[in-house]
Every structure is written in C-alpha cells, then in structure tokens.
Amino acid sequence: MQVSVRLNAVLAQIVGASRLQVTVSDDATVADVLQALAMAYPGLGARLERAVPVVGGSHARLTDQVGADQEVAFLMPVAGGAA
C-alpha cells in the first residue's frame, strides 16, 4: 500500500520534498514506514532515527499500525524553553 508521509523542514531539505509517498505492506507499522524511508533516502541517516512519528495528530509508537488513509509525519524534536 502507499502511505503518505510528511517531513519537517530539516528532513524535507534532505529529501527535497515535504510530502511524499512510500510503499509498505498492508499490515505496516510506523517502523516499516521508517525503514522504507531510510532505504529510499539514505541521506536521512541518524536524523530519521531521532524523528518523532505522529499519526492522526498524536505521537505514535513504532509498533503502531498505519493505514493507507493515514498520513505519517516525522518531526524533529526541538530543545529549549524556560529553565
């Protein structure tokens, strides 16, 4: 199945697009989507490992299943804030 993927600014710069499609099996998990991205775009490397997956507006676990009708976003965590 095709899954829609959204990448934040840093990841999108590496890939050259903020939205794309990846092909995964029908019973794919977030981890499978990550693996498909890593294989298709080796330049993402360690940054992809640190990305926070979001499905349906909520943080997702690597073991969460995804459907063709869902978008999986990978956002980079940010540091900072008040001490």
Backbone torsions as a table, in degrees:
resi	resn	phi	psi	omega
1	MET	NA	158.6	176.4
2	GLN	-96.7	131.8	177.8
3	VAL	-118.7	134.4	175.9
4	SER	-77.8	136.6	-179.7
5	VAL	-127.5	137.1	175.0
6	ARG	-118.4	133.2	-179.0
7	LEU	-115.9	143.3	177.7
8	ASN	-74.5	179.2	-170.8
9	ALA	-54.1	-48.6	-177.4
10	VAL	-64.5	-48.3	179.6
11	LEU	-66.2	-38.7	179.3
12	ALA	-63.8	-36.5	178.0
13	GLN	-63.3	-40.2	-179.8
14	ILE	-65.5	-43.3	-176.7
15	VAL	-80.3	-31.5	-176.9
16	GLY	92.9	10.7	178.6
17	ALA	-158.1	146.7	178.6
18	SER	-92.3	-18.3	178.5
19	ARG	-132.8	138.9	178.8
20	LEU	-156.4	176.6	179.3
21	GLN	-120.2	140.3	172.8
22	VAL	-125.6	151.2	179.3
23	THR	-100.0	126.3	178.6
24	VAL	-138.4	169.6	178.6
25	SER	-69.1	163.0	-177.5
26	ASP	-63.8	-24.3	179.8
27	ASP	-105.8	33.0	-174.1
28	ALA	-67.6	151.3	174.3
29	THR	-110.4	173.8	175.4
30	VAL	-57.8	-38.8	178.4
31	ALA	-61.2	-37.3	178.0
32	ASP	-65.6	-38.8	177.3
33	VAL	-64.6	-43.6	176.6
34	LEU	-57.9	-45.4	-178.9
35	GLN	-63.8	-41.6	178.4
36	ALA	-63.2	-39.6	177.4
37	LEU	-65.0	-44.6	-179.0
38	ALA	-62.5	-37.5	179.6
39	MET	-71.6	-39.5	-177.9
40	ALA	-76.0	-29.8	-176.0
41	TYR	-133.5	76.9	-176.8
42	PRO	-57.6	-23.7	179.9
43	GLY	-65.9	-16.0	178.9
44	LEU	-69.8	-33.2	174.1
45	GLY	38.7	-130.8	-174.1
46	ALA	-66.0	-25.5	179.4
47	ARG	-62.1	-37.5	179.6
48	LEU	-65.9	-33.7	178.5
49	GLU	-65.7	-27.6	-179.1
50	ARG	-91.4	-8.9	-177.0
51	ALA	-66.9	146.7	178.1
52	VAL	-95.8	118.8	179.0
53	PRO	-79.7	138.9	179.0
54	VAL	-132.0	127.8	177.9
55	VAL	-128.4	126.3	179.0
56	GLY	62.2	31.4	178.1
57	GLY	80.4	3.6	-179.9
58	SER	-124.2	148.5	175.5
59	HIS	-57.2	139.8	-177.8
60	ALA	-119.4	151.8	174.0
61	ARG	-89.9	157.2	178.9
62	LEU	-61.8	-25.3	-178.3
63	THR	-87.2	-5.1	179.3
64	ASP	-68.9	135.9	177.6
65	GLN	-79.2	151.1	177.7
66	VAL	-122.6	152.5	178.7
67	GLY	-116.7	164.8	-178.9
68	ALA	-63.3	-23.7	-178.7
69	ASP	-88.4	1.8	-178.7
70	GLN	-105.2	151.4	172.2
71	GLU	-105.3	134.4	176.2
72	VAL	-106.8	120.7	178.4
73	ALA	-104.7	143.3	175.3
74	PHE	-121.2	114.2	-176.0
75	LEU	-114.5	143.2	177.5
76	MET	-87.0	134.4	178.4
77	PRO	-67.6	151.0	177.5
78	VAL	-117.8	149.4	179.4
79	ALA	-108.1	162.4	176.1
80	GLY	124.6	-167.5	-178.4
81	GLY	110.5	-179.5	-178.8
82	ALA	-73.7	144.5	178.7
83	ALA	-84.8	NA	NA
